[in-house]
Structures are given as structure tokens and as C-alpha cells.
């Protein structure tokens, strides 16, 4: 599945400058790894953000977000969004900040 390069550019701008960033094709999209940990990426026609479990409710309070379901199980801390959320500068930035805050608590890989 192809991903929207415009979505990827917006996410790339959010993560650039926060540490060592690697782009990796995963989940049919493009994921951005920060210091070896997946932080955010494109997913289907929208975005995906990895947040701390205790911040999941904050992320899910944003309209157009939902918890990722993989193999019938909830992937706690993985938040999916519609493309509209990624294209909304304020909403994307809120989610990116939650993701970056969580990833920065993890030791580099």
C-alpha cells in the first residue's frame, strides 16, 4: 500500500531535530524511528502515533483518533488518525508532542 508523501513530510517535520531519526517502511506506510524506537508514521490513509499508556486518553480525546487494533487485540499506546488530523497543524502537533515525550523516556537502542 502506498502512503501519502504529503502526510510523511508533515510528520518528518515534527520529528526532525529531536534525535537520531530513521525512516522505515512498516505497516504498509512509512514509520519514523527516534533513537531506535517507533514514534510516528503514516498508516493507511492517515497517521499513527506511539504515546505513553497514561497519555492515550489525551490522544483519543482528539476527534478523528482511535486505538490501533492488531490481530484482534488493542495495541495500547498506538493511536491511529485520519488524514484530516495529520493535516491539522494543531492536532498533529499535540499528538507528535505526546509521542516525542514518550519516546524520549526510553533508552536509545
Biopython code that builds the backbone (N, CA, C, O; Angstrom):
import numpy as np
from Bio.PDB.StructureBuilder import StructureBuilder

atoms = [
    (1, "UNK", "N", (0.851, -1.181, 0.000)),
    (1, "UNK", "CA", (0.000, 0.000, 0.000)),
    (1, "UNK", "C", (0.893, 1.240, 0.000)),
    (1, "UNK", "O", (1.856, 1.328, 0.762)),
    (2, "UNK", "N", (0.569, 2.160, -0.837)),
    (2, "UNK", "CA", (1.333, 3.402, -0.908)),
    (2, "UNK", "C", (0.880, 4.348, 0.202)),
    (2, "UNK", "O", (-0.260, 4.295, 0.665)),
    (3, "UNK", "N", (1.799, 5.207, 0.611)),
    (3, "UNK", "CA", (1.458, 6.206, 1.616)),
    (3, "UNK", "C", (1.487, 7.580, 0.976)),
    (3, "UNK", "O", (2.119, 7.779, -0.061)),
    (4, "UNK", "N", (0.805, 8.519, 1.594)),
    (4, "UNK", "CA", (0.732, 9.879, 1.087)),
    (4, "UNK", "C", (2.029, 10.610, 1.444)),
    (4, "UNK", "O", (2.309, 10.798, 2.628)),
    (5, "UNK", "N", (2.822, 11.025, 0.463)),
    (5, "UNK", "CA", (4.083, 11.697, 0.761)),
    (5, "UNK", "C", (3.893, 13.038, 1.478)),
    (5, "UNK", "O", (4.783, 13.484, 2.203)),
    (6, "UNK", "N", (2.747, 13.676, 1.281)),
    (6, "UNK", "CA", (2.488, 14.937, 1.991)),
    (6, "UNK", "C", (2.307, 14.688, 3.489)),
    (6, "UNK", "O", (2.774, 15.473, 4.315)),
    (7, "UNK", "N", (1.627, 13.590, 3.836)),
    (7, "UNK", "CA", (1.495, 13.222, 5.251)),
    (7, "UNK", "C", (2.869, 12.931, 5.845)),
    (7, "UNK", "O", (3.186, 13.368, 6.951)),
    (8, "UNK", "N", (3.674, 12.192, 5.097)),
    (8, "UNK", "CA", (5.023, 11.852, 5.570)),
    (8, "UNK", "C", (5.854, 13.111, 5.793)),
    (8, "UNK", "O", (6.593, 13.198, 6.774)),
    (9, "UNK", "N", (5.743, 14.080, 4.898)),
    (9, "UNK", "CA", (6.501, 15.332, 5.052)),
    (9, "UNK", "C", (6.118, 16.070, 6.329)),
    (9, "UNK", "O", (6.982, 16.610, 7.020)),
    (10, "UNK", "N", (4.830, 16.094, 6.641)),
    (10, "UNK", "CA", (4.375, 16.775, 7.867)),
    (10, "UNK", "C", (4.911, 16.079, 9.117)),
    (10, "UNK", "O", (5.347, 16.739, 10.061)),
    (11, "UNK", "N", (4.876, 14.747, 9.121)),
    (11, "UNK", "CA", (5.388, 14.003, 10.271)),
    (11, "UNK", "C", (6.903, 14.139, 10.371)),
    (11, "UNK", "O", (7.449, 14.263, 11.468)),
    (12, "UNK", "N", (7.573, 14.116, 9.237)),
    (12, "UNK", "CA", (9.028, 14.282, 9.209)),
    (12, "UNK", "C", (9.415, 15.624, 9.846)),
    (12, "UNK", "O", (10.386, 15.703, 10.598)),
    (13, "UNK", "N", (8.660, 16.659, 9.542)),
    (13, "UNK", "CA", (8.937, 17.989, 10.103)),
    (13, "UNK", "C", (8.747, 17.997, 11.618)),
    (13, "UNK", "O", (9.465, 18.702, 12.327)),
    (14, "UNK", "N", (7.785, 17.220, 12.120)),
    (14, "UNK", "CA", (7.538, 17.166, 13.571)),
    (14, "UNK", "C", (8.686, 16.491, 14.322)),
    (14, "UNK", "O", (9.010, 16.894, 15.440)),
    (15, "UNK", "N", (9.302, 15.477, 13.726)),
    (15, "UNK", "CA", (10.286, 14.669, 14.450)),
    (15, "UNK", "C", (11.729, 15.136, 14.225)),
    (15, "UNK", "O", (12.609, 14.860, 15.040)),
    (16, "UNK", "N", (11.961, 15.834, 13.131)),
    (16, "UNK", "CA", (13.318, 16.284, 12.817)),
    (16, "UNK", "C", (13.862, 17.192, 13.916)),
    (16, "UNK", "O", (13.178, 18.096, 14.395)),
    (17, "UNK", "N", (15.104, 16.931, 14.299)),
    (17, "UNK", "CA", (15.764, 17.756, 15.314)),
    (17, "UNK", "C", (15.621, 17.256, 16.737)),
    (17, "UNK", "O", (16.111, 17.893, 17.669)),
    (18, "UNK", "N", (14.955, 16.120, 16.919)),
    (18, "UNK", "CA", (14.739, 15.594, 18.274)),
    (18, "UNK", "C", (15.666, 14.442, 18.625)),
    (18, "UNK", "O", (15.555, 13.874, 19.711)),
    (19, "UNK", "N", (16.562, 14.091, 17.743)),
    (19, "UNK", "CA", (17.477, 12.975, 17.975)),
    (19, "UNK", "C", (17.755, 12.282, 16.661)),
    (19, "UNK", "O", (17.529, 12.837, 15.586)),
    (20, "UNK", "N", (18.250, 11.061, 16.762)),
    (20, "UNK", "CA", (18.560, 10.278, 15.570)),
    (20, "UNK", "C", (17.264, 9.715, 14.990)),
    (20, "UNK", "O", (16.575, 8.924, 15.635)),
    (21, "UNK", "N", (16.945, 10.127, 13.776)),
    (21, "UNK", "CA", (15.703, 9.716, 13.120)),
    (21, "UNK", "C", (16.036, 8.794, 11.956)),
    (21, "UNK", "O", (16.893, 9.098, 11.126)),
    (22, "UNK", "N", (15.348, 7.670, 11.913)),
    (22, "UNK", "CA", (15.455, 6.733, 10.804)),
    (22, "UNK", "C", (14.052, 6.529, 10.255)),
    (22, "UNK", "O", (13.097, 6.358, 11.012)),
    (23, "UNK", "N", (13.937, 6.549, 8.945)),
    (23, "UNK", "CA", (12.663, 6.279, 8.286)),
    (23, "UNK", "C", (12.659, 4.827, 7.839)),
    (23, "UNK", "O", (13.620, 4.343, 7.241)),
    (24, "UNK", "N", (11.558, 4.138, 8.140)),
    (24, "UNK", "CA", (11.485, 2.712, 7.837)),
    (24, "UNK", "C", (10.082, 2.373, 7.338)),
    (24, "UNK", "O", (9.088, 2.783, 7.938)),
    (25, "UNK", "N", (10.007, 1.629, 6.246)),
    (25, "UNK", "CA", (8.705, 1.199, 5.740)),
    (25, "UNK", "C", (8.189, 0.078, 6.629)),
    (25, "UNK", "O", (8.821, -0.969, 6.768)),
    (26, "UNK", "N", (7.025, 0.321, 7.229)),
    (26, "UNK", "CA", (6.386, -0.641, 8.130)),
    (26, "UNK", "C", (4.871, -0.466, 8.042)),
    (26, "UNK", "O", (4.386, 0.614, 7.706)),
    (27, "UNK", "N", (4.139, -1.513, 8.341)),
    (27, "UNK", "CA", (2.677, -1.459, 8.407)),
    (27, "UNK", "C", (2.067, -0.905, 7.121)),
    (27, "UNK", "O", (0.972, -0.343, 7.156)),
    (28, "UNK", "N", (2.747, -1.051, 5.997)),
    (28, "UNK", "CA", (2.235, -0.535, 4.739)),
    (28, "UNK", "C", (2.395, 0.962, 4.594)),
    (28, "UNK", "O", (1.831, 1.555, 3.675)),
    (29, "UNK", "N", (3.150, 1.584, 5.479)),
    (29, "UNK", "CA", (3.374, 3.024, 5.423)),
    (29, "UNK", "C", (4.826, 3.337, 5.701)),
    (29, "UNK", "O", (5.700, 2.486, 5.529)),
    (30, "UNK", "N", (5.080, 4.553, 6.129)),
    (30, "UNK", "CA", (6.423, 4.999, 6.459)),
    (30, "UNK", "C", (6.453, 5.392, 7.930)),
    (30, "UNK", "O", (5.734, 6.297, 8.353)),
    (31, "UNK", "N", (7.293, 4.706, 8.709)),
    (31, "UNK", "CA", (7.411, 4.993, 10.135)),
    (31, "UNK", "C", (8.675, 5.794, 10.394)),
    (31, "UNK", "O", (9.679, 5.652, 9.696)),
    (32, "UNK", "N", (8.601, 6.634, 11.404)),
    (32, "UNK", "CA", (9.728, 7.440, 11.822)),
    (32, "UNK", "C", (10.188, 6.933, 13.176)),
    (32, "UNK", "O", (9.448, 6.963, 14.160)),
    (33, "UNK", "N", (11.421, 6.468, 13.200)),
    (33, "UNK", "CA", (12.025, 5.919, 14.403)),
    (33, "UNK", "C", (12.896, 7.005, 15.035)),
    (33, "UNK", "O", (13.704, 7.634, 14.352)),
    (34, "UNK", "N", (12.729, 7.218, 16.316)),
    (34, "UNK", "CA", (13.540, 8.185, 17.054)),
    (34, "UNK", "C", (14.405, 7.422, 18.042)),
    (34, "UNK", "O", (13.891, 6.731, 18.922)),
    (35, "UNK", "N", (15.712, 7.546, 17.898)),
    (35, "UNK", "CA", (16.664, 6.847, 18.756)),
    (35, "UNK", "C", (16.377, 5.346, 18.828)),
    (35, "UNK", "O", (16.568, 4.714, 19.867)),
    (36, "UNK", "N", (15.914, 4.787, 17.707)),
    (36, "UNK", "CA", (15.665, 3.350, 17.605)),
    (36, "UNK", "C", (14.260, 2.913, 17.961)),
    (36, "UNK", "O", (13.956, 1.723, 17.874)),
    (37, "UNK", "N", (13.394, 3.827, 18.358)),
    (37, "UNK", "CA", (12.023, 3.486, 18.754)),
    (37, "UNK", "C", (11.023, 4.119, 17.794)),
    (37, "UNK", "O", (11.160, 5.284, 17.421)),
    (38, "UNK", "N", (10.008, 3.336, 17.396)),
    (38, "UNK", "CA", (8.977, 3.882, 16.531)),
    (38, "UNK", "C", (8.208, 4.968, 17.273)),
    (38, "UNK", "O", (7.704, 4.740, 18.373)),
    (39, "UNK", "N", (8.121, 6.149, 16.667)),
    (39, "UNK", "CA", (7.438, 7.278, 17.300)),
    (39, "UNK", "C", (6.141, 7.641, 16.591)),
    (39, "UNK", "O", (5.120, 7.882, 17.235)),
    (40, "UNK", "N", (6.184, 7.680, 15.266)),
    (40, "UNK", "CA", (5.013, 8.075, 14.486)),
    (40, "UNK", "C", (5.208, 7.630, 13.052)),
    (40, "UNK", "O", (6.302, 7.231, 12.651)),
    (41, "UNK", "N", (4.137, 7.703, 12.289)),
    (41, "UNK", "CA", (4.266, 7.335, 10.895)),
    (41, "UNK", "C", (2.951, 7.462, 10.155)),
    (41, "UNK", "O", (1.919, 7.826, 10.718)),
    (42, "UNK", "N", (3.027, 7.148, 8.877)),
    (42, "UNK", "CA", (1.807, 7.098, 8.084)),
    (42, "UNK", "C", (1.207, 5.710, 8.262)),
    (42, "UNK", "O", (1.925, 4.736, 8.488)),
    (43, "UNK", "N", (-0.104, 5.629, 8.158)),
    (43, "UNK", "CA", (-0.780, 4.340, 8.295)),
    (43, "UNK", "C", (-2.056, 4.410, 7.475)),
    (43, "UNK", "O", (-2.918, 5.254, 7.717)),
    (44, "UNK", "N", (-2.165, 3.521, 6.511)),
    (44, "UNK", "CA", (-3.286, 3.534, 5.569)),
    (44, "UNK", "C", (-3.388, 4.942, 4.991)),
    (44, "UNK", "O", (-2.428, 5.412, 4.380)),
    (45, "UNK", "N", (-4.488, 5.618, 5.156)),
    (45, "UNK", "CA", (-4.631, 6.962, 4.601)),
    (45, "UNK", "C", (-4.497, 8.047, 5.672)),
    (45, "UNK", "O", (-4.896, 9.190, 5.448)),
    (46, "UNK", "N", (-3.939, 7.697, 6.828)),
    (46, "UNK", "CA", (-3.804, 8.658, 7.921)),
    (46, "UNK", "C", (-2.476, 8.528, 8.614)),
    (46, "UNK", "O", (-1.454, 8.260, 7.983)),
    (47, "UNK", "N", (-2.494, 8.720, 9.926)),
    (47, "UNK", "CA", (-1.263, 8.677, 10.692)),
    (47, "UNK", "C", (-1.338, 7.716, 11.859)),
    (47, "UNK", "O", (-2.404, 7.208, 12.207)),
    (48, "UNK", "N", (-0.176, 7.479, 12.458)),
    (48, "UNK", "CA", (-0.056, 6.629, 13.631)),
    (48, "UNK", "C", (0.939, 7.299, 14.578)),
    (48, "UNK", "O", (1.999, 7.756, 14.150)),
    (49, "UNK", "N", (0.597, 7.353, 15.852)),
    (49, "UNK", "CA", (1.453, 7.952, 16.866)),
    (49, "UNK", "C", (1.571, 6.983, 18.037)),
    (49, "UNK", "O", (0.584, 6.376, 18.452)),
    (50, "UNK", "N", (2.775, 6.844, 18.563)),
    (50, "UNK", "CA", (3.005, 5.979, 19.722)),
    (50, "UNK", "C", (3.126, 6.868, 20.953)),
    (50, "UNK", "O", (4.045, 7.682, 21.051)),
    (51, "UNK", "N", (2.202, 6.711, 21.882)),
    (51, "UNK", "CA", (2.172, 7.542, 23.082)),
    (51, "UNK", "C", (2.240, 6.659, 24.331)),
    (51, "UNK", "O", (1.985, 5.456, 24.272)),
    (52, "UNK", "N", (2.584, 7.270, 25.439)),
    (52, "UNK", "CA", (2.602, 6.549, 26.712)),
    (52, "UNK", "C", (1.186, 6.092, 27.057)),
    (52, "UNK", "O", (0.210, 6.770, 26.735)),
    (53, "UNK", "N", (1.085, 4.949, 27.707)),
    (53, "UNK", "CA", (-0.241, 4.429, 28.083)),
    (53, "UNK", "C", (-1.029, 5.459, 28.874)),
    (53, "UNK", "O", (-2.239, 5.591, 28.689)),
    (54, "UNK", "N", (-0.346, 6.196, 29.762)),
    (54, "UNK", "CA", (-1.066, 7.181, 30.574)),
    (54, "UNK", "C", (-1.485, 8.422, 29.778)),
    (54, "UNK", "O", (-2.264, 9.235, 30.275)),
    (55, "UNK", "N", (-0.979, 8.577, 28.550)),
    (55, "UNK", "CA", (-1.378, 9.692, 27.690)),
    (55, "UNK", "C", (-2.367, 9.280, 26.603)),
    (55, "UNK", "O", (-2.812, 10.118, 25.818)),
    (56, "UNK", "N", (-2.710, 8.008, 26.553)),
    (56, "UNK", "CA", (-3.604, 7.520, 25.499)),
    (56, "UNK", "C", (-4.960, 8.230, 25.542)),
    (56, "UNK", "O", (-5.513, 8.553, 24.491)),
    (57, "UNK", "N", (-5.494, 8.474, 26.713)),
    (57, "UNK", "CA", (-6.799, 9.151, 26.813)),
    (57, "UNK", "C", (-6.725, 10.567, 26.253)),
    (57, "UNK", "O", (-7.671, 11.027, 25.614)),
    (58, "UNK", "N", (-5.610, 11.266, 26.487)),
    (58, "UNK", "CA", (-5.435, 12.612, 25.916)),
    (58, "UNK", "C", (-5.446, 12.543, 24.395)),
    (58, "UNK", "O", (-6.087, 13.358, 23.732)),
    (59, "UNK", "N", (-4.742, 11.577, 23.857)),
    (59, "UNK", "CA", (-4.673, 11.425, 22.404)),
    (59, "UNK", "C", (-6.032, 11.058, 21.828)),
    (59, "UNK", "O", (-6.435, 11.583, 20.790)),
    (60, "UNK", "N", (-6.734, 10.160, 22.499)),
    (60, "UNK", "CA", (-8.029, 9.694, 21.998)),
    (60, "UNK", "C", (-9.128, 10.736, 22.161)),
    (60, "UNK", "O", (-10.202, 10.589, 21.577)),
    (61, "UNK", "N", (-8.885, 11.782, 22.938)),
    (61, "UNK", "CA", (-9.857, 12.871, 23.081)),
    (61, "UNK", "C", (-9.893, 13.753, 21.828)),
    (61, "UNK", "O", (-10.823, 14.540, 21.650)),
    (62, "UNK", "N", (-8.899, 13.624, 20.976)),
    (62, "UNK", "CA", (-8.856, 14.390, 19.730)),
    (62, "UNK", "C", (-9.756, 13.699, 18.709)),
    (62, "UNK", "O", (-9.553, 12.522, 18.410)),
    (63, "UNK", "N", (-10.748, 14.411, 18.171)),
    (63, "UNK", "CA", (-11.628, 13.798, 17.172)),
    (63, "UNK", "C", (-10.822, 13.276, 15.978)),
    (63, "UNK", "O", (-9.882, 13.921, 15.515)),
    (64, "UNK", "N", (-11.210, 12.104, 15.498)),
    (64, "UNK", "CA", (-10.524, 11.502, 14.349)),
    (64, "UNK", "C", (-9.412, 10.554, 14.739)),
    (64, "UNK", "O", (-8.635, 10.119, 13.889)),
    (65, "UNK", "N", (-9.329, 10.220, 16.057)),
    (65, "UNK", "CA", (-8.317, 9.276, 16.529)),
    (65, "UNK", "C", (-8.987, 8.009, 17.036)),
    (65, "UNK", "O", (-10.160, 8.016, 17.410)),
    (66, "UNK", "N", (-8.221, 6.921, 17.043)),
    (66, "UNK", "CA", (-8.696, 5.660, 17.593)),
    (66, "UNK", "C", (-7.490, 4.802, 17.975)),
    (66, "UNK", "O", (-6.377, 5.021, 17.496)),
    (67, "UNK", "N", (-7.727, 3.835, 18.835)),
    (67, "UNK", "CA", (-6.676, 2.896, 19.225)),
    (67, "UNK", "C", (-6.455, 1.902, 18.098)),
    (67, "UNK", "O", (-7.409, 1.436, 17.475)),
    (68, "UNK", "N", (-5.208, 1.582, 17.842)),
    (68, "UNK", "CA", (-4.871, 0.593, 16.816)),
    (68, "UNK", "C", (-5.281, -0.798, 17.299)),
    (68, "UNK", "O", (-5.067, -1.153, 18.459)),
    (69, "UNK", "N", (-5.867, -1.571, 16.401)),
    (69, "UNK", "CA", (-6.222, -2.964, 16.677)),
    (69, "UNK", "C", (-5.373, -3.823, 15.744)),
    (69, "UNK", "O", (-5.446, -3.676, 14.524)),
    (70, "UNK", "N", (-4.576, -4.712, 16.310)),
    (70, "UNK", "CA", (-3.733, -5.625, 15.539)),
    (70, "UNK", "C", (-4.106, -7.047, 15.917)),
    (70, "UNK", "O", (-4.106, -7.396, 17.097)),
    (71, "UNK", "N", (-4.419, -7.859, 14.941)),
    (71, "UNK", "CA", (-4.781, -9.260, 15.150)),
    (71, "UNK", "C", (-5.891, -9.401, 16.192)),
    (71, "UNK", "O", (-5.887, -10.326, 17.005)),
    (72, "UNK", "N", (-6.844, -8.460, 16.148)),
    (72, "UNK", "CA", (-7.979, -8.513, 17.050)),
    (72, "UNK", "C", (-7.715, -8.021, 18.461)),
    (72, "UNK", "O", (-8.592, -8.088, 19.322)),
    (73, "UNK", "N", (-6.497, -7.524, 18.701)),
    (73, "UNK", "CA", (-6.156, -7.038, 20.051)),
    (73, "UNK", "C", (-5.807, -5.567, 20.006)),
    (73, "UNK", "O", (-5.231, -5.073, 19.037)),
    (74, "UNK", "N", (-6.169, -4.873, 21.082)),
    (74, "UNK", "CA", (-5.860, -3.457, 21.192)),
    (74, "UNK", "C", (-4.358, -3.260, 21.399)),
    (74, "UNK", "O", (-3.762, -3.871, 22.285)),
    (75, "UNK", "N", (-3.760, -2.410, 20.582)),
    (75, "UNK", "CA", (-2.343, -2.078, 20.719)),
    (75, "UNK", "C", (-2.258, -0.792, 21.542)),
    (75, "UNK", "O", (-2.176, 0.305, 20.990)),
    (76, "UNK", "N", (-2.277, -0.938, 22.850)),
    (76, "UNK", "CA", (-2.307, 0.193, 23.764)),
    (76, "UNK", "C", (-1.134, 1.123, 23.495)),
    (76, "UNK", "O", (0.014, 0.691, 23.396)),
    (77, "UNK", "N", (-1.447, 2.412, 23.379)),
    (77, "UNK", "CA", (-0.407, 3.412, 23.139)),
    (77, "UNK", "C", (-0.170, 3.704, 21.675)),
    (77, "UNK", "O", (0.553, 4.643, 21.343)),
    (78, "UNK", "N", (-0.764, 2.917, 20.790)),
    (78, "UNK", "CA", (-0.644, 3.184, 19.356)),
    (78, "UNK", "C", (-1.961, 3.814, 18.899)),
    (78, "UNK", "O", (-3.011, 3.172, 18.905)),
    (79, "UNK", "N", (-1.879, 5.073, 18.506)),
    (79, "UNK", "CA", (-3.052, 5.858, 18.154)),
    (79, "UNK", "C", (-3.082, 6.074, 16.651)),
    (79, "UNK", "O", (-2.112, 6.557, 16.066)),
    (80, "UNK", "N", (-4.195, 5.716, 16.029)),
    (80, "UNK", "CA", (-4.390, 5.940, 14.596)),
    (80, "UNK", "C", (-5.213, 7.196, 14.395)),
    (80, "UNK", "O", (-6.072, 7.530, 15.212)),
    (81, "UNK", "N", (-4.942, 7.895, 13.291)),
    (81, "UNK", "CA", (-5.688, 9.115, 12.988)),
    (81, "UNK", "C", (-6.125, 9.114, 11.538)),
    (81, "UNK", "O", (-5.578, 8.397, 10.700)),
    (82, "UNK", "N", (-7.103, 9.919, 11.269)),
    (82, "UNK", "CA", (-7.486, 10.174, 9.883)),
    (82, "UNK", "C", (-6.459, 11.136, 9.279)),
    (82, "UNK", "O", (-5.684, 11.759, 10.005)),
    (83, "UNK", "N", (-6.459, 11.250, 7.976)),
    (83, "UNK", "CA", (-5.569, 12.201, 7.307)),
    (83, "UNK", "C", (-5.883, 13.624, 7.742)),
    (83, "UNK", "O", (-4.982, 14.454, 7.857)),
    (84, "UNK", "N", (-7.165, 13.911, 7.986)),
    (84, "UNK", "CA", (-7.547, 15.266, 8.409)),
    (84, "UNK", "C", (-6.819, 15.684, 9.686)),
    (84, "UNK", "O", (-6.434, 16.844, 9.829)),
    (85, "UNK", "N", (-6.631, 14.758, 10.601)),
    (85, "UNK", "CA", (-5.930, 15.069, 11.851)),
    (85, "UNK", "C", (-4.470, 15.402, 11.564)),
    (85, "UNK", "O", (-3.927, 16.348, 12.136)),
    (86, "UNK", "N", (-3.837, 14.642, 10.694)),
    (86, "UNK", "CA", (-2.433, 14.897, 10.368)),
    (86, "UNK", "C", (-2.291, 16.235, 9.654)),
    (86, "UNK", "O", (-1.320, 16.955, 9.887)),
    (87, "UNK", "N", (-3.225, 16.576, 8.800)),
    (87, "UNK", "CA", (-3.152, 17.842, 8.081)),
    (87, "UNK", "C", (-3.523, 19.042, 8.949)),
    (87, "UNK", "O", (-3.242, 20.180, 8.572)),
    (88, "UNK", "N", (-4.147, 18.812, 10.105)),
    (88, "UNK", "CA", (-4.470, 19.894, 11.041)),
    (88, "UNK", "C", (-3.235, 20.165, 11.897)),
    (88, "UNK", "O", (-2.851, 19.333, 12.719)),
    (89, "UNK", "N", (-2.619, 21.318, 11.706)),
    (89, "UNK", "CA", (-1.350, 21.622, 12.377)),
    (89, "UNK", "C", (-1.423, 21.493, 13.894)),
    (89, "UNK", "O", (-0.511, 20.939, 14.508)),
    (90, "UNK", "N", (-2.486, 21.991, 14.502)),
    (90, "UNK", "CA", (-2.606, 21.936, 15.964)),
    (90, "UNK", "C", (-2.770, 20.508, 16.473)),
    (90, "UNK", "O", (-2.102, 20.101, 17.424)),
    (91, "UNK", "N", (-3.663, 19.749, 15.836)),
    (91, "UNK", "CA", (-3.917, 18.382, 16.292)),
    (91, "UNK", "C", (-2.695, 17.491, 16.073)),
    (91, "UNK", "O", (-2.327, 16.706, 16.947)),
    (92, "UNK", "N", (-2.066, 17.619, 14.891)),
    (92, "UNK", "CA", (-0.865, 16.825, 14.610)),
    (92, "UNK", "C", (0.230, 17.150, 15.618)),
    (92, "UNK", "O", (0.908, 16.252, 16.117)),
    (93, "UNK", "N", (0.400, 18.429, 15.913)),
    (93, "UNK", "CA", (1.453, 18.835, 16.843)),
    (93, "UNK", "C", (1.193, 18.284, 18.253)),
    (93, "UNK", "O", (2.127, 17.849, 18.926)),
    (94, "UNK", "N", (-0.059, 18.301, 18.698)),
    (94, "UNK", "CA", (-0.392, 17.739, 20.013)),
    (94, "UNK", "C", (-0.014, 16.259, 20.083)),
    (94, "UNK", "O", (0.605, 15.813, 21.048)),
    (95, "UNK", "N", (-0.391, 15.512, 19.058)),
    (95, "UNK", "CA", (-0.087, 14.082, 19.036)),
    (95, "UNK", "C", (1.415, 13.840, 18.918)),
    (95, "UNK", "O", (1.960, 12.954, 19.577)),
    (96, "UNK", "N", (2.071, 14.615, 18.090)),
    (96, "UNK", "CA", (3.523, 14.463, 17.934)),
    (96, "UNK", "C", (4.241, 14.762, 19.246)),
    (96, "UNK", "O", (5.201, 14.074, 19.592)),
    (97, "UNK", "N", (3.797, 15.760, 19.969)),
    (97, "UNK", "CA", (4.427, 16.090, 21.243)),
    (97, "UNK", "C", (4.228, 14.975, 22.266)),
    (97, "UNK", "O", (5.139, 14.673, 23.036)),
    (98, "UNK", "N", (3.054, 14.367, 22.281)),
    (98, "UNK", "CA", (2.821, 13.228, 23.174)),
    (98, "UNK", "C", (3.737, 12.063, 22.792)),
    (98, "UNK", "O", (4.313, 11.409, 23.662)),
    (99, "UNK", "N", (3.868, 11.809, 21.492)),
    (99, "UNK", "CA", (4.734, 10.720, 21.029)),
    (99, "UNK", "C", (6.199, 11.003, 21.371)),
    (99, "UNK", "O", (6.895, 10.129, 21.887)),
    (100, "UNK", "N", (6.658, 12.200, 21.089)),
    (100, "UNK", "CA", (8.054, 12.550, 21.363)),
    (100, "UNK", "C", (8.363, 12.490, 22.858)),
    (100, "UNK", "O", (9.427, 12.019, 23.258)),
    (101, "UNK", "N", (7.431, 12.968, 23.679)),
    (101, "UNK", "CA", (7.638, 12.932, 25.130)),
    (101, "UNK", "C", (7.808, 11.495, 25.605)),
    (101, "UNK", "O", (8.656, 11.219, 26.454)),
    (102, "UNK", "N", (7.008, 10.579, 25.065)),
    (102, "UNK", "CA", (7.116, 9.181, 25.472)),
    (102, "UNK", "C", (8.421, 8.553, 24.990)),
    (102, "UNK", "O", (9.136, 7.926, 25.771)),
    (103, "UNK", "N", (8.725, 8.718, 23.733)),
    (103, "UNK", "CA", (9.925, 8.093, 23.169)),
    (103, "UNK", "C", (11.181, 8.587, 23.873)),
    (103, "UNK", "O", (12.132, 7.825, 24.046)),
    (104, "UNK", "N", (11.193, 9.839, 24.277)),
    (104, "UNK", "CA", (12.374, 10.393, 24.953)),
    (104, "UNK", "C", (12.575, 9.791, 26.345)),
    (104, "UNK", "O", (13.646, 9.957, 26.929)),
    (105, "UNK", "N", (11.580, 9.101, 26.886)),
    (105, "UNK", "CA", (11.751, 8.429, 28.182)),
    (105, "UNK", "C", (12.414, 7.057, 28.022)),
    (105, "UNK", "O", (12.853, 6.459, 29.005)),
    (106, "UNK", "N", (12.485, 6.566, 26.790)),
    (106, "UNK", "CA", (13.031, 5.231, 26.523)),
    (106, "UNK", "C", (14.523, 5.321, 26.256)),
    (106, "UNK", "O", (14.981, 6.289, 25.649)),
    (107, "UNK", "N", (15.291, 4.333, 26.698)),
    (107, "UNK", "CA", (16.735, 4.357, 26.410)),
    (107, "UNK", "C", (16.974, 4.140, 24.925)),
    (107, "UNK", "O", (16.262, 3.363, 24.290)),
    (108, "UNK", "N", (17.979, 4.826, 24.357)),
    (108, "UNK", "CA", (18.272, 4.615, 22.941)),
    (108, "UNK", "C", (18.599, 3.163, 22.648)),
    (108, "UNK", "O", (19.190, 2.473, 23.479)),
    (109, "UNK", "N", (18.216, 2.701, 21.475)),
    (109, "UNK", "CA", (18.542, 1.333, 21.044)),
    (109, "UNK", "C", (19.833, 1.356, 20.262)),
    (109, "UNK", "O", (20.296, 0.311, 19.804)),
]
sb = StructureBuilder()
sb.init_structure("model")
sb.init_model(0)
sb.init_chain("A")
sb.init_seg("    ")
for serial, (resi, resn, name, xyz) in enumerate(atoms, 1):
    if name == "N":
        sb.init_residue(resn, " ", resi, " ")
    sb.init_atom(name, np.array(xyz, "f"), 0.0, 1.0, " ", f" {name:<3s}", serial, name[0])
structure = sb.get_structure()
